[in-house]
Amino acid sequence: MRWKKCFTVVGCHAAGEVGNVITGGVIDVPGKTMFEKMEYLETRADDIRKLTLFEPRGAPYVNANLILPACDPSADFGFVILESTEYPPMSGANAICVATVALETGIVEMQEPVTTLRMEAPGGVIECKCTCDNGKATEIEFTNIPCFVYELDKQVEVEGLGTVTVDTAFGGMNYAYVDAAALGFSLKPEEARELCAVGLKIKAAVNEQLQTVHPENGKISGVSNVVFQGPVIRSGNTLESQSATVVLHGRIDRSPCGTGTSGRVAVLHAKGVLKEGECLKHISLAGTSFVATVKHTTKVAGRDAIVPTVAGQAWITSMGQYGLDPTDPYPQGHILSDVWF
């Protein structure tokens, strides 16, 4: 075997969404902040993302996370999220995977019954309360970066659909939220392909007709994902709702989507539906769930915002190495539009 590159990769998923973690092969990259390190990877070292996510090593549903030294001295370590079409500033399912891998592989010493981690994402430092039992991280609850609404009940014109009402919010990435029933969906798994097709149309229309630019970081702009929302059912202080999140190039997030959940909490709070002290059980199209709360309110550049918590669980599925033979015809992987849209 004569690999010219080699990465140690721990396979992991959170609530069904793959979030593999690269634990070896990259010592560090330049950057004074984790956001700058993300930009370096995107502009100068994107071959790492392509090698690990594109075929033949990856697949359309695969995400990865690169563990790096933190820039913020308060953080235990940093991580950059690698997705099939972009480098998001934050991802909840991926953060749950990273925390789980860090604890269960011994990168950070596990303390039972609870280990507290501070992890630096490109979007900022998040704190994770990790419930642990018998060497297993049984729940990861992270306190997200501040989340807020851009606009509520805005109308956009969508090709083939007509006028669609959307809410837009930042939950770590920018999201558009639409009512599934109003668009003819009942959120069944067999609707996944059509949800993706419609979601991509809505995403294009929103990005053409509405402004979604983070007020403190203009480089975070444009809606990345579209969330089809089901009805909210209340039982005491607990709200329950299903959703389907169309992500990236056009696929359904297998998890309830951690940052999508955070943005939805911001929307529900802004509409007076979800209050502090209440929780949202957010259910994915695949039937898995995250539980989210409003930890407290805050401001982002003078705009009303919330700090949410999101709780879920991840499972390690494999441990191994990805390598590149110097004669491999696909040093940066390859994609075809049959499954990559």
Protein Blocks (a to p, Z undefined) as FASTA:
>chain_A
ZZfbdcddddddeehiacdddfbhifbdcdfbfklmmmmmmmmmmmmmmmmmmcfkbcfk
bccddddddfblkbmbdcddddfkbccfbdfklmmmmmmmmmmnomaccddfbdcddddd
fkbccddddddeehiafbdcddddddddfbehiacddehklpaddddddehiacddddfk
lnopahiaklmmmmmmmmmmmmmmmmmmpccddfklmklgcjfbdcdddddddehjaccd
dddddehjopadfbgojmlmmmmmmmmmmnomacghiacddddfkopacddddfbgcdee
hiacdddddddddddfbdcdddddfklcblnopadfklnZZ
